[in-house]
Amino acid sequence: MKTRPIKEWTFFAFLFIGAICAILLPMTVLTYMDYAESGYGVEVEMGDARLGSSGELIFVMSITNPGKLELQATGAEIILMDGSEVPVKVNMLLDIDRKGTEEIQVHIPLSEGGMALVSQGEISYSIEMDVYVPYRDGYTTHRSEGILEVSP
Amino acid sequence: MKDLQESTKNKLDDMGENWDIQDEQLEELKVLKFSSWPWTVLKGALGVVIVTTVYLLYSLAEIPWTLGESIAGMMLFGFVPFFVSFVLGMTFENGKKALAFSLMVGMTSILLLYVILNLPYSMGLFDSHGDGYGTYMWWYILLSFINMISFMPVAAVLASSTNVYE
């Protein structure tokens, strides 16, 4: 049996797979390092914001885990850019499953300046959330900022 | 007597022709094996890259394109190192050399896997970490080592044994 063509094609397949892996390897390593440095790829979205009866801002925070490793969100600091910029501590202990999304309702008391800003319909925020990764036994921080739209 | 001389001459001619064919085949084999040293170095480097990538993707469940915990991923985890080692083994006619070369590539991959898995801790990328981080890392290094030591030598020796005349 002639093995020559089989060998040639195997070799070319090897070169092709090698080229793919040469791109994939640095990409994976950089993502892995970036995850450890900044919040394990967790995405935070704020939605459904409204004003409570006693001058507080109520919104739903949804936290999404992109990978197949269980994570824990252990607490967050939210700063509303309402002039005072006092961080509000949010206590939570959320297990976020593989590729899962968890939602938590947050209440933030507003200052007078904050009320004035919110009544315009939107307020910008920044968030720092502590993430614990049980399988890697490491603590990391997710940081992001955005604009919260408040429905009247 | 003359007949005998004639037939001996013919036989010698045939032999000469056979030598030519054999030389041609040897030359083809050399080209086929891509066994000059630059090719060998390139193959070794690509081998390390491919095997490390597969082991790493199997170990890292947090990456969205991970190979862990899927049937296709497990199959790739098993077959890719075999395939790589098969191609590396085709470089050599001597089975021992093929074995040594593929094991060198395999061990380098395991070492590289350890260095990469350890990067977030050695570079201090986590805010802080406990002592338990080693458990899963070593588990996946052990799995990868068992995979490497089972599949790569077999494939290398198998491939080098196919380097005979067709």
Interface residues (C-beta under 8 A of the other chain):
Chain A: M1 K2 T3 R4 K7 E8 T10 F11 A13 F14 L15 I17 G18 C21 A22 L24 L25 T28 V29 T31 Y32 M33 Y35 A36 E37 Y40 G41 P66 G67 K68 L69 R98 V133 Y135 R136 D137 G138 Y139 T140 T141
Chain B: E28 L32 F34 K43 L46 G47 V49 I50 T52 T53 V54 L56 L57 L60 A61 E62 I63 P64 W65 T66 G68 E69 V80 F83 V84 F86 V87 M90 I116 L119 P120 Y121 M123 L125 F126 D127 S128 H129 G130 D131 G132 Y133 Y136 T162 E166
